[in-house]
């Protein structure tokens, strides 16, 4: 089984308990309300003013499909380019190998302080805890990541890791961590973080960044940011380590332009982010700055097992976070309820792949099947369909709870016998209507207490769907 | 340890190849598809320049047009005066030829330091599509200049404004130099929205991005 990284076994199951906590958490609900449809509207505006967008989605999709179909060749090409430019590639089968590789590089550099740009792979492998346990201080420098590091939490959103935190919480965290007087205005909080982290940037021995893309043609690692923290992370320390998973490859610099165009618009609704940076190898002999060493830690961690299979398409994901922002489930429960660093629809598909579906059986059910995620995914990943694949798999492997399985089997028995199904549903509809009486709804129903706890169940008003459909066809 | 990395390498590559059965010629033939390039690639020079200015300003950069590179020191002094920016400045070694002293500027030449109030650099290109500046690292253009100071002033020749990202790459490959350590696309000043989605400028990088657009055809 794949490494779970920073996550205890407890966090893998107990989705329902986490959802209940999330729903009861007023502060979180307030934060989710504040987030509202912000990302959705920004994306829609950016797409509306860019007529090529739909064609670019197709182009981005085919670039990723092409890369995946030739992944081994491109990985080798990328490695040879990195080596040619004076860098080093480290291949890591799983999270443990990646953690240890990073630790070894840090030790070889006599590192005490490590600055980090935002990296989901670092979160996936639980890197901070590992470095801390071995006497190396990791400091997150993306403001959102820094806030959640101070809070001892994990990100609740791919591109906005501290989206669940209120300004008051940030004030309290900074006050206690920095020993400064409490500051309340966001601009003062940003200024304070900048001053504290500037020292860290200048003192750090190693800088670790993620990568939005790896370019095979040149051996470059691409980061896309707004703050500039990733650039200071990879420019100032002696050693630059890039953490990336194997599917992040694009063939050429021109291909990276296509991905960039759909990535930033899908993520934040920006035409482009403030900083898009291509890092290639260590500093050149006459350069006045830049790192002396350049390492790329390439992580598999279960991804190669997805290639060519049912879940192949999730490997196209470029981590824009659009499916989170467009998901009614995410909007209701936030990111932490998923129990994984990857939340929202893409998390509901990827997490079972990383942990085994037996350790994440509820996540593929965290969906209303509304299809919004698929309709906006920049690389056209059929997310609801992939969640259905997981549900089928967990049913066939008898992973679902017994009652759920029994209910499904019962339904399947009826569904496979149309005549009985029609009679039974017709009877049920009439009975429910009768039982509901004038009120027209139920506040409690046996077997579906979980559903009626939060809302009333409306009673059927007339005939079954089949009957209404037939009537419509006859007209 | 090296042996283990080698072993992981073959393990991962074998897993990938087996999963895809990459030996089959059909799979290899998959093409990455046609490149879709935005319409702005077709604009003429003046169209590109107008779009570049619009996009850069939208990204909160400020732009001042000057008629020749000789005017740079005075344009820098004017800008610093307007913004009431005092303190030390640093210029890229590439730009050290100009008479900064005559404009009353006290600046050094080299890489960026934490204490710098402002920096002055050149740019390899401007990109009309997004209003981004493309900067290449090198002995004459250290990357730290782009990130450490409070204000980053960039001198860009109007003739260096291209349509799209792809145009930057083709210009770079025409130079027949190795890919620089760092290629920065910079669009406006540093910002963050990590506290309650409120936009704040000057997160870790410069709070101000000022472009001196050198247009000799004006």
Interface residues (C-beta under 8 A of the other chain):
Chain A: X34 X35 X38 X50 X51 X52 X55 X56 X58 X59 X62 X63 X65 X66 X67 X68 X69 X70 X71 X72 X73 X75 X76 X85 X90 X91 X92 X93 X97 X101 X104 X141 X142 X143 X144 X147 X160 X161 X162 X163 X165 X166 X167 X170 X186 X187 X189 X190 X191 X194 X197 X198 X201 X202 X218 X219 X220 X226 X227 X228 X229 X231 X232 X235 X236 X246 X251 X253 X254 X255 X256 X257 X258 X260 X261 X268 X271 X272 X273 X274 X275 X276 X277 X278 X279 X280 X281 X282 X283 X284 X286 X287 X288 X289 X290 X298 X300 X304 X305 X307 X308 X309
Chain B: X1 X4 X5 X8 X9 X11 X12 X13 X15 X16 X17 X19 X20 X21 X22 X27 X28 X30 X31 X32 X33 X34 X35 X36 X37 X38 X39 X55 X59 X93 X110 X111 X112 X114 X129 X130 X131 X132 X137 X138 X139 X142 X143 X144 X146 X147 X148 X164 X165 X166 X169 X178 X179 X180 X181 X182 X183 X184 X185 X186 X187 X188 X189 X190 X191 X192 X193 X194 X195 X196 X197 X198 X200 X202 X203 X204 X205 X206
